[in-house]
Amino acid sequence: MMIIFSIIFLIFGLIVFKFIDSIYLKRYLKGLQDTREYLSDQEILAFYIDYKLSEISVLELWNEVATNFDIPPGYLRPEDCLAEMGILQIIVDHPKLENLTDIAREREKALNKSIDLESISTLDDYINVY
């Protein structure tokens, strides 16, 4: 009986966390929409004019982060901290951060390139590491 109660409590806790997390994301997005203009792809690429990656690669990485965090890409900026992108800081390793880490590890394997994942804290860091 205690195990069933524990499982029910855990499921309830996850549902509550998801609900609160979604409310937090909506507030975060509202804050971005109220304080930032939406950037076009060309405006995003202007941050990386003298960069070694192709424009397609820069936009792919930028959109990868945007998609992972459920944020429209035009509202992001290079200095945005990945650990604060509309995610609730109740747990240390938020699933969205874990997902992005998994994506980065897969890219690391595909490129056969060692990447210091601990050094990535902003969107710009994520793009510049490649």
C-alpha angles and dihedrals in degrees: 000000000000091000092053091049090050092050092048090048091050093049091048090050091052092049091050091047092051091049094049091043091054091049090050091050091051091052091047091051091047089053091052093047091049096048107031138055115232110255124221121224089260091053090050091049090052087073088061105039095132096039128129096226122083119255089250091055093048091051091045092054092043092050091044089061093042093051093045092053095038092240123136105250096232092064094057125094130197092248094054111123112235093215090059101044099125094302125129112242097219093112128041098229107039112199091242091055090047091050092052090047090052091050090050091050091051091050089047089056094044092050092040087227129134111236125190098224091183090065093059112095106136136044088252091054089052092054096040094052090071 
